[in-house]
Amino acid sequence: METLKVMLVYPSGFNIETKDIQLNQTELIGMMLSNKVGSEGNYFTIKDKIYEDTKDGYVITIILENQN
């Protein structure tokens, strides 16, 4: 099954800025339908989603914010 590149963008002040992951279609749909994203031992809410086509293929950027 084909995978898509997904870039997670963490909130300012977190110990890392971004993380690139590869997700298949089922995993990506699950993430997009979720209210929270667990990563690096923390939970975040999705602030924004950006879908773009690039010369290397498609990239989805998920901008995370601290969970309230």
C-alpha positions as CSV (number, residue, x, y, z in Angstrom):
1,M,0.0,0.0,0.0
2,E,1.3,3.4,-0.9
3,T,2.3,5.8,1.8
4,L,2.1,9.6,2.1
5,K,4.6,11.9,3.7
6,V,3.1,13.7,6.7
7,M,4.9,16.5,8.5
8,L,4.0,17.1,12.1
9,V,4.6,20.7,13.2
10,Y,4.8,20.9,17.0
11,P,3.8,24.0,19.1
12,S,6.5,26.5,19.9
13,G,8.4,25.7,23.1
14,F,8.2,21.9,22.5
15,N,11.5,20.0,22.4
16,I,11.3,19.4,18.6
17,E,9.9,21.6,15.9
18,T,8.9,19.1,13.2
19,K,8.8,15.4,12.5
20,D,8.3,13.6,9.2
21,I,6.4,10.4,9.1
22,Q,5.0,8.1,6.4
23,L,1.4,7.0,6.8
24,N,-0.7,4.7,4.6
25,Q,-4.2,5.9,3.6
26,T,-5.9,4.1,6.5
27,E,-3.6,5.6,9.1
28,L,-3.9,9.0,7.6
29,I,-7.7,8.9,7.6
30,G,-7.6,7.7,11.3
31,M,-5.4,10.7,12.2
32,M,-7.6,13.2,10.3
33,L,-10.7,12.0,12.0
34,S,-9.2,12.0,15.5
35,N,-9.6,14.9,18.0
36,K,-6.2,14.3,19.5
37,V,-2.8,13.2,18.2
38,G,-0.4,11.3,20.5
39,S,3.3,11.9,19.7
40,E,6.5,12.0,21.6
41,G,4.7,11.0,24.8
42,N,2.3,13.9,24.7
43,Y,-1.2,14.6,23.3
44,F,-1.9,17.5,21.0
45,T,-5.0,18.8,19.1
46,I,-4.8,19.5,15.4
47,K,-4.8,23.2,14.8
48,D,-4.6,23.2,11.0
49,K,-4.0,20.8,8.0
50,I,-2.3,21.7,4.8
51,Y,-2.3,19.5,1.7
52,E,0.2,20.3,-1.1
53,D,1.6,18.8,-4.2
54,T,5.3,19.1,-4.7
55,K,7.8,17.9,-7.3
56,D,8.5,14.9,-5.0
57,G,4.8,14.0,-4.5
58,Y,2.2,14.9,-2.1
59,V,2.9,16.3,1.4
60,I,0.4,16.7,4.2
61,T,1.4,19.1,7.0
62,I,-0.4,18.8,10.4
63,I,0.0,21.8,12.7
64,L,-0.4,20.7,16.3
65,E,-1.2,22.8,19.4
66,N,-1.0,22.0,23.1
67,Q,-4.0,20.2,24.4
68,N,-6.2,22.4,26.6
